[in-house]
Amino acid sequence: MRNLYAPPLLPQMIAWCGSLPGCQQLAPFLPSIVLGSGTIAVLWWMARMWFGMSAGLIIAFLAALSDYHLLFFTDGTDGRARPVLDLQQRGCGIDPGSSNPFS
């Protein structure tokens, strides 16, 4: 029943991380850490695409050193995939709130 409240693919990502040798204790945290690192890359890409290279570097620097970002993505809870996916969709020009993103 808990899987119904988790973001898509998160239980599978945790299970996959748990199957890696030596990562059983870190399995719940690894997807959040990877998604947090991916958020920095997505923010850099979006700012570079919209405002130029220097804005991309500044936003990546600020996101990487943000206390809130570090705490948000390293606590191992299951609500961390949604912001990353929303940022990626907005960067591609898709409204993440619409029921049909391809219309």
N, CA, C and O atoms as a GROMACS GRO file, in nm:
protein
  412
    1MET      N    1   0.081  -0.119   0.000
    1MET     CA    2   0.000   0.000   0.000
    1MET      C    3   0.086   0.126   0.000
    1MET      O    4   0.046   0.228  -0.056
    2ARG      N    5   0.203   0.121   0.061
    2ARG     CA    6   0.290   0.240   0.067
    2ARG      C    7   0.334   0.282  -0.073
    2ARG      O    8   0.356   0.401  -0.096
    3ASN      N    9   0.348   0.188  -0.166
    3ASN     CA   10   0.391   0.222  -0.301
    3ASN      C   11   0.292   0.313  -0.372
    3ASN      O   12   0.329   0.382  -0.466
    4LEU      N   13   0.166   0.314  -0.328
    4LEU     CA   14   0.068   0.399  -0.393
    4LEU      C   15   0.093   0.547  -0.364
    4LEU      O   16   0.047   0.632  -0.440
    5TYR      N   17   0.165   0.579  -0.257
    5TYR     CA   18   0.190   0.717  -0.222
    5TYR      C   19   0.326   0.767  -0.271
    5TYR      O   20   0.354   0.886  -0.263
    6ALA      N   21   0.408   0.680  -0.320
    6ALA     CA   22   0.541   0.718  -0.367
    6ALA      C   23   0.532   0.768  -0.511
    6ALA      O   24   0.442   0.730  -0.585
    7PRO      N   25   0.625   0.855  -0.550
    7PRO     CA   26   0.629   0.898  -0.690
    7PRO      C   27   0.656   0.780  -0.783
    7PRO      O   28   0.704   0.676  -0.738
    8PRO      N   29   0.624   0.795  -0.909
    8PRO     CA   30   0.645   0.684  -1.003
    8PRO      C   31   0.791   0.638  -1.006
    8PRO      O   32   0.883   0.720  -1.006
    9LEU      N   33   0.810   0.511  -1.008
    9LEU     CA   34   0.940   0.444  -1.019
    9LEU      C   35   1.029   0.455  -0.896
    9LEU      O   36   1.136   0.395  -0.894
   10LEU      N   37   0.990   0.529  -0.793
   10LEU     CA   38   1.077   0.540  -0.676
   10LEU      C   39   1.094   0.408  -0.604
   10LEU      O   40   1.207   0.374  -0.569
   11PRO      N   41   0.988   0.330  -0.580
   11PRO     CA   42   1.011   0.200  -0.516
   11PRO      C   43   1.103   0.109  -0.597
   11PRO      O   44   1.183   0.034  -0.541
   12GLN      N   45   1.092   0.116  -0.730
   12GLN     CA   46   1.179   0.036  -0.814
   12GLN      C   47   1.324   0.085  -0.807
   12GLN      O   48   1.417   0.004  -0.808
   13MET      N   49   1.343   0.217  -0.800
   13MET     CA   50   1.479   0.271  -0.790
   13MET      C   51   1.542   0.231  -0.657
   13MET      O   52   1.661   0.199  -0.653
   14ILE      N   53   1.465   0.233  -0.548
   14ILE     CA   54   1.517   0.192  -0.418
   14ILE      C   55   1.551   0.044  -0.420
   14ILE      O   56   1.655   0.003  -0.368
   15ALA      N   57   1.464  -0.037  -0.480
   15ALA     CA   58   1.491  -0.181  -0.489
   15ALA      C   59   1.615  -0.208  -0.574
   15ALA      O   60   1.695  -0.295  -0.539
   16TRP      N   61   1.632  -0.135  -0.684
   16TRP     CA   62   1.749  -0.152  -0.769
   16TRP      C   63   1.876  -0.113  -0.694
   16TRP      O   64   1.978  -0.183  -0.702
   17CYS      N   65   1.870  -0.002  -0.620
   17CYS     CA   66   1.987   0.041  -0.542
   17CYS      C   67   2.018  -0.060  -0.432
   17CYS      O   68   2.135  -0.081  -0.398
   18GLY      N   69   1.915  -0.123  -0.376
   18GLY     CA   70   1.937  -0.224  -0.273
   18GLY      C   71   1.998  -0.351  -0.327
   18GLY      O   72   2.058  -0.428  -0.252
   19SER      N   73   1.984  -0.375  -0.457
   19SER     CA   74   2.042  -0.496  -0.515
   19SER      C   75   2.190  -0.479  -0.549
   19SER      O   76   2.257  -0.577  -0.579
   20LEU      N   77   2.242  -0.357  -0.544
   20LEU     CA   78   2.384  -0.334  -0.569
   20LEU      C   79   2.465  -0.383  -0.449
   20LEU      O   80   2.424  -0.362  -0.335
   21PRO      N   81   2.577  -0.445  -0.473
   21PRO     CA   82   2.657  -0.497  -0.361
   21PRO      C   83   2.709  -0.382  -0.273
   21PRO      O   84   2.768  -0.286  -0.323
   22GLY      N   85   2.687  -0.395  -0.144
   22GLY     CA   86   2.735  -0.297  -0.049
   22GLY      C   87   2.649  -0.174  -0.033
   22GLY      O   88   2.687  -0.082   0.039
   23CYS      N   89   2.535  -0.168  -0.098
   23CYS     CA   90   2.450  -0.048  -0.093
   23CYS      C   91   2.316  -0.072  -0.023
   23CYS      O   92   2.226   0.012  -0.034
   24GLN      N   93   2.302  -0.181   0.048
   24GLN     CA   94   2.173  -0.214   0.109
   24GLN      C   95   2.130  -0.110   0.212
   24GLN      O   96   2.013  -0.075   0.219
   25GLN      N   97   2.223  -0.060   0.292
   25GLN     CA   98   2.188   0.039   0.394
   25GLN      C   99   2.165   0.178   0.335
   25GLN      O  100   2.093   0.258   0.394
   26LEU      N  101   2.224   0.206   0.221
   26LEU     CA  102   2.209   0.338   0.157
   26LEU      C  103   2.099   0.341   0.052
   26LEU      O  104   2.073   0.447  -0.005
   27ALA      N  105   2.034   0.229   0.027
   27ALA     CA  106   1.938   0.219  -0.082
   27ALA      C  107   1.826   0.324  -0.076
   27ALA      O  108   1.792   0.379  -0.181
   28PRO      N  109   1.766   0.354   0.039
   28PRO     CA  110   1.661   0.456   0.040
   28PRO      C  111   1.712   0.597   0.011
   28PRO      O  112   1.635   0.683  -0.032
   29PHE      N  113   1.840   0.622   0.035
   29PHE     CA  114   1.895   0.756   0.018
   29PHE      C  115   1.951   0.780  -0.122
   29PHE      O  116   1.952   0.894  -0.168
   30LEU      N  117   1.997   0.678  -0.189
   30LEU     CA  118   2.064   0.696  -0.318
   30LEU      C  119   1.976   0.760  -0.425
   30LEU      O  120   2.024   0.849  -0.495
   31PRO      N  121   1.849   0.719  -0.442
   31PRO     CA  122   1.768   0.788  -0.543
   31PRO      C  123   1.751   0.937  -0.515
   31PRO      O  124   1.752   1.018  -0.608
   32SER      N  125   1.734   0.974  -0.388
   32SER     CA  126   1.720   1.115  -0.354
   32SER      C  127   1.848   1.192  -0.383
   32SER      O  128   1.842   1.305  -0.432
   33ILE      N  129   1.962   1.132  -0.354
   33ILE     CA  130   2.090   1.199  -0.380
   33ILE      C  131   2.112   1.215  -0.531
   33ILE      O  132   2.158   1.320  -0.576
   34VAL      N  133   2.081   1.112  -0.607
   34VAL     CA  134   2.096   1.120  -0.753
   34VAL      C  135   2.001   1.224  -0.812
   34VAL      O  136   2.040   1.302  -0.899
   35LEU      N  137   1.875   1.225  -0.764
   35LEU     CA  138   1.780   1.324  -0.814
   35LEU      C  139   1.819   1.466  -0.773
   35LEU      O  140   1.798   1.560  -0.849
   36GLY      N  141   1.874   1.481  -0.654
   36GLY     CA  142   1.921   1.613  -0.611
   36GLY      C  143   2.035   1.663  -0.697
   36GLY      O  144   2.039   1.781  -0.732
   37SER      N  145   2.126   1.576  -0.731
   37SER     CA  146   2.236   1.614  -0.821
   37SER      C  147   2.182   1.643  -0.960
   37SER      O  148   2.230   1.734  -1.028
   38GLY      N  149   2.083   1.566  -1.001
   38GLY     CA  150   2.020   1.591  -1.132
   38GLY      C  151   1.948   1.724  -1.136
   38GLY      O  152   1.940   1.786  -1.242
   39THR      N  153   1.894   1.768  -1.023
   39THR     CA  154   1.827   1.897  -1.019
   39THR      C  155   1.924   2.010  -1.049
   39THR      O  156   1.889   2.105  -1.119
   40ILE      N  157   2.044   2.001  -0.996
   40ILE     CA  158   2.144   2.104  -1.024
   40ILE      C  159   2.175   2.108  -1.173
   40ILE      O  160   2.186   2.216  -1.231
   41ALA      N  161   2.189   1.991  -1.235
   41ALA     CA  162   2.216   1.987  -1.379
   41ALA      C  163   2.099   2.041  -1.460
   41ALA      O  164   2.120   2.111  -1.558
   42VAL      N  165   1.977   2.009  -1.419
   42VAL     CA  166   1.858   2.059  -1.491
   42VAL      C  167   1.846   2.210  -1.477
   42VAL      O  168   1.816   2.279  -1.574
   43LEU      N  169   1.870   2.263  -1.357
   43LEU     CA  170   1.865   2.407  -1.337
   43LEU      C  171   1.971   2.478  -1.420
   43LEU      O  172   1.945   2.583  -1.480
   44TRP      N  173   2.093   2.421  -1.425
   44TRP     CA  174   2.199   2.479  -1.506
   44TRP      C  175   2.158   2.481  -1.654
   44TRP      O  176   2.176   2.581  -1.723
   45TRP      N  177   2.102   2.370  -1.701
   45TRP     CA  178   2.063   2.360  -1.842
   45TRP      C  179   1.953   2.460  -1.876
   45TRP      O  180   1.958   2.527  -1.979
   46MET      N  181   1.851   2.471  -1.787
   46MET     CA  182   1.741   2.563  -1.814
   46MET      C  183   1.788   2.708  -1.814
   46MET      O  184   1.752   2.784  -1.904
   47ALA      N  185   1.868   2.748  -1.716
   47ALA     CA  186   1.917   2.885  -1.709
   47ALA      C  187   2.010   2.916  -1.826
   47ALA      O  188   2.008   3.027  -1.880
   48ARG      N  189   2.093   2.819  -1.864
   48ARG     CA  190   2.182   2.840  -1.979
   48ARG      C  191   2.103   2.856  -2.107
   48ARG      O  192   2.137   2.939  -2.192
   49MET      N  193   1.998   2.777  -2.122
   49MET     CA  194   1.916   2.783  -2.243
   49MET      C  195   1.838   2.914  -2.250
   49MET      O  196   1.825   2.973  -2.358
   50TRP      N  197   1.786   2.959  -2.138
   50TRP     CA  198   1.702   3.079  -2.139
   50TRP      C  199   1.778   3.210  -2.125
   50TRP      O  200   1.742   3.309  -2.187
   51PHE      N  201   1.886   3.212  -2.044
   51PHE     CA  202   1.950   3.338  -2.010
   51PHE      C  203   2.098   3.345  -2.043
   51PHE      O  204   2.158   3.451  -2.028
   52GLY      N  205   2.159   3.236  -2.086
   52GLY     CA  206   2.300   3.238  -2.122
   52GLY      C  207   2.387   3.158  -2.027
   52GLY      O  208   2.342   3.112  -1.922
   53MET      N  209   2.513   3.142  -2.066
   53MET     CA  210   2.606   3.058  -1.993
   53MET      C  211   2.634   3.108  -1.852
   53MET      O  212   2.637   3.028  -1.759
   54SER      N  213   2.654   3.238  -1.836
   54SER     CA  214   2.688   3.289  -1.702
   54SER      C  215   2.572   3.271  -1.605
   54SER      O  216   2.595   3.240  -1.488
   55ALA      N  217   2.448   3.289  -1.650
   55ALA     CA  218   2.333   3.267  -1.562
   55ALA      C  219   2.323   3.120  -1.524
   55ALA      O  220   2.288   3.088  -1.410
   56GLY      N  221   2.353   3.032  -1.617
   56GLY     CA  222   2.350   2.889  -1.587
   56GLY      C  223   2.451   2.850  -1.481
   56GLY      O  224   2.420   2.772  -1.391
   57LEU      N  225   2.571   2.905  -1.491
   57LEU     CA  226   2.674   2.875  -1.391
   57LEU      C  227   2.638   2.932  -1.255
   57LEU      O  228   2.662   2.868  -1.152
   58ILE      N  229   2.580   3.052  -1.253
   58ILE     CA  230   2.541   3.113  -1.126
   58ILE      C  231   2.432   3.033  -1.058
   58ILE      O  232   2.440   3.007  -0.938
   59ILE      N  233   2.329   2.992  -1.132
   59ILE     CA  234   2.220   2.918  -1.071
   59ILE      C  235   2.266   2.780  -1.025
   59ILE      O  236   2.221   2.731  -0.922
   60ALA      N  237   2.355   2.717  -1.099
   60ALA     CA  238   2.408   2.587  -1.056
   60ALA      C  239   2.491   2.603  -0.928
   60ALA      O  240   2.482   2.520  -0.838
   61PHE      N  241   2.570   2.708  -0.921
   61PHE     CA  242   2.650   2.735  -0.801
   61PHE      C  243   2.559   2.759  -0.681
   61PHE      O  244   2.583   2.705  -0.573
   62LEU      N  245   2.455   2.841  -0.699
   62LEU     CA  246   2.364   2.872  -0.588
   62LEU      C  247   2.286   2.748  -0.543
   62LEU      O  248   2.266   2.727  -0.424
   63ALA      N  249   2.242   2.667  -0.639
   63ALA     CA  250   2.167   2.546  -0.602
   63ALA      C  251   2.257   2.445  -0.532
   63ALA      O  252   2.214   2.379  -0.438
   64ALA      N  253   2.381   2.433  -0.577
   64ALA     CA  254   2.472   2.336  -0.517
   64ALA      C  255   2.510   2.373  -0.374
   64ALA      O  256   2.537   2.285  -0.292
   65LEU      N  257   2.512   2.501  -0.342
   65LEU     CA  258   2.552   2.545  -0.209
   65LEU      C  259   2.434   2.581  -0.120
   65LEU      O  260   2.453   2.629  -0.008
   66SER      N  261   2.312   2.560  -0.166
   66SER     CA  262   2.194   2.594  -0.089
   66SER      C  263   2.172   2.493   0.024
   66SER      O  264   2.168   2.372   0.000
   67ASP      N  265   2.159   2.543   0.146
   67ASP     CA  266   2.132   2.454   0.259
   67ASP      C  267   2.000   2.382   0.242
   67ASP      O  268   1.989   2.262   0.271
   68TYR      N  269   1.900   2.453   0.196
   68TYR     CA  270   1.768   2.393   0.176
   68TYR      C  271   1.775   2.279   0.075
   68TYR      O  272   1.716   2.173   0.096
   69HIS      N  273   1.846   2.299  -0.033
   69HIS     CA  274   1.859   2.195  -0.136
   69HIS      C  275   1.930   2.073  -0.080
   69HIS      O  276   1.889   1.960  -0.107
   70LEU      N  277   2.035   2.093  -0.003
   70LEU     CA  278   2.108   1.980   0.056
   70LEU      C  279   2.021   1.902   0.152
   70LEU      O  280   2.021   1.779   0.149
   71LEU      N  281   1.947   1.970   0.237
   71LEU     CA  282   1.860   1.901   0.332
   71LEU      C  283   1.742   1.835   0.263
   71LEU      O  284   1.699   1.726   0.302
   72PHE      N  285   1.690   1.900   0.161
   72PHE     CA  286   1.571   1.851   0.091
   72PHE      C  287   1.600   1.720   0.018
   72PHE      O  288   1.514   1.631   0.014
   73PHE      N  289   1.718   1.707  -0.038
   73PHE     CA  290   1.747   1.590  -0.121
   73PHE      C  291   1.832   1.484  -0.053
   73PHE      O  292   1.867   1.385  -0.118
   74THR      N  293   1.867   1.499   0.073
   74THR     CA  294   1.946   1.396   0.138
   74THR      C  295   1.874   1.331   0.256
   74THR      O  296   1.935   1.252   0.329
   75ASP      N  297   1.747   1.364   0.276
   75ASP     CA  298   1.679   1.305   0.391
   75ASP      C  299   1.618   1.169   0.360
   75ASP      O  300   1.575   1.100   0.453
   76GLY      N  301   1.612   1.128   0.235
   76GLY     CA  302   1.568   0.993   0.200
   76GLY      C  303   1.418   0.973   0.196
   76GLY      O  304   1.373   0.859   0.185
   77THR      N  305   1.340   1.080   0.204
   77THR     CA  306   1.196   1.061   0.193
   77THR      C  307   1.156   1.047   0.048
   77THR      O  308   1.238   1.066  -0.041
   78ASP      N  309   1.030   1.014   0.026
   78ASP     CA  310   0.990   0.973  -0.109
   78ASP      C  311   0.930   1.083  -0.196
   78ASP      O  312   0.884   1.052  -0.306
   79GLY      N  313   0.928   1.206  -0.155
   79GLY     CA  314   0.867   1.309  -0.237
   79GLY      C  315   0.964   1.391  -0.318
   79GLY      O  316   0.933   1.505  -0.352
   80ARG      N  317   1.079   1.337  -0.350
   80ARG     CA  318   1.183   1.416  -0.415
   80ARG      C  319   1.187   1.404  -0.566
   80ARG      O  320   1.256   1.484  -0.632
   81ALA      N  321   1.118   1.310  -0.623
   81ALA     CA  322   1.123   1.293  -0.768
   81ALA      C  323   1.038   1.397  -0.839
   81ALA      O  324   1.071   1.438  -0.950
   82ARG      N  325   0.930   1.440  -0.778
   82ARG     CA  326   0.837   1.532  -0.843
   82ARG      C  327   0.900   1.666  -0.883
   82ARG      O  328   0.880   1.707  -0.997
   83PRO      N  329   0.976   1.736  -0.796
   83PRO     CA  330   1.034   1.864  -0.840
   83PRO      C  331   1.131   1.848  -0.956
   83PRO      O  332   1.135   1.935  -1.044
   84VAL      N  333   1.208   1.741  -0.959
   84VAL     CA  334   1.304   1.721  -1.068
   84VAL      C  335   1.230   1.699  -1.199
   84VAL      O  336   1.265   1.757  -1.302
   85LEU      N  337   1.127   1.616  -1.196
   85LEU     CA  338   1.051   1.589  -1.317
   85LEU      C  339   0.976   1.712  -1.364
   85LEU      O  340   0.965   1.735  -1.484
   86ASP      N  341   0.923   1.792  -1.272
   86ASP     CA  342   0.856   1.917  -1.310
   86ASP      C  343   0.953   2.014  -1.376
   86ASP      O  344   0.919   2.076  -1.476
   87LEU      N  345   1.073   2.027  -1.321
   87LEU     CA  346   1.173   2.115  -1.382
   87LEU      C  347   1.211   2.068  -1.522
   87LEU      O  348   1.226   2.149  -1.613
   88GLN      N  349   1.227   1.937  -1.539
   88GLN     CA  350   1.262   1.886  -1.671
   88GLN      C  351   1.150   1.912  -1.771
   88GLN      O  352   1.177   1.946  -1.886
   89GLN      N  353   1.025   1.895  -1.727
   89GLN     CA  354   0.913   1.920  -1.818
   89GLN      C  355   0.903   2.067  -1.853
   89GLN      O  356   0.878   2.101  -1.969
   90ARG      N  357   0.923   2.156  -1.757
   90ARG     CA  358   0.918   2.299  -1.786
   90ARG      C  359   1.032   2.339  -1.880
   90ARG      O  360   1.014   2.424  -1.967
   91GLY      N  361   1.148   2.278  -1.862
   91GLY     CA  362   1.260   2.307  -1.950
   91GLY      C  363   1.234   2.265  -2.093
   91GLY      O  364   1.286   2.326  -2.187
   92CYS      N  365   1.154   2.162  -2.112
   92CYS     CA  366   1.120   2.116  -2.246
   92CYS      C  367   0.996   2.185  -2.302
   92CYS      O  368   0.953   2.157  -2.414
   93GLY      N  369   0.938   2.276  -2.223
   93GLY     CA  370   0.820   2.349  -2.270
   93GLY      C  371   0.690   2.277  -2.247
   93GLY      O  372   0.591   2.309  -2.311
   94ILE      N  373   0.687   2.181  -2.157
   94ILE     CA  374   0.565   2.106  -2.128
   94ILE      C  375   0.512   2.153  -1.993
   94ILE      O  376   0.589   2.165  -1.898
   95ASP      N  377   0.382   2.181  -1.985
   95ASP     CA  378   0.322   2.222  -1.859
   95ASP      C  379   0.299   2.099  -1.772
   95ASP      O  380   0.217   2.014  -1.808
   96PRO      N  381   0.370   2.086  -1.657
   96PRO     CA  382   0.355   1.966  -1.576
   96PRO      C  383   0.220   1.953  -1.509
   96PRO      O  384   0.186   1.844  -1.462
   97GLY      N  385   0.142   2.060  -1.503
   97GLY     CA  386   0.012   2.053  -1.438
   97GLY      C  387  -0.100   2.011  -1.530
   97GLY      O  388  -0.211   1.984  -1.482
   98SER      N  389  -0.077   2.004  -1.660
   98SER     CA  390  -0.185   1.970  -1.753
   98SER      C  391  -0.207   1.820  -1.757
   98SER      O  392  -0.115   1.741  -1.735
   99SER      N  393  -0.330   1.781  -1.785
   99SER     CA  394  -0.361   1.638  -1.791
   99SER      C  395  -0.305   1.575  -1.919
   99SER      O  396  -0.273   1.456  -1.920
  100ASN      N  397  -0.294   1.652  -2.026
  100ASN     CA  398  -0.238   1.602  -2.151
  100ASN      C  399  -0.122   1.693  -2.190
  100ASN      O  400  -0.145   1.796  -2.254
  101PRO      N  401   0.000   1.659  -2.154
  101PRO     CA  402   0.114   1.749  -2.180
  101PRO      C  403   0.148   1.763  -2.327
  101PRO      O  404   0.226   1.850  -2.363
  102PHE      N  405   0.092   1.679  -2.412
  102PHE     CA  406   0.126   1.686  -2.553
  102PHE      C  407   0.026   1.763  -2.636
  102PHE      O  408   0.036   1.767  -2.759
  103SER      N  409  -0.072   1.826  -2.570
  103SER     CA  410  -0.171   1.904  -2.646
  103SER      C  411  -0.127   2.047  -2.660
  103SER      O  412  -0.197   2.128  -2.721
   0.00000   0.00000   0.00000
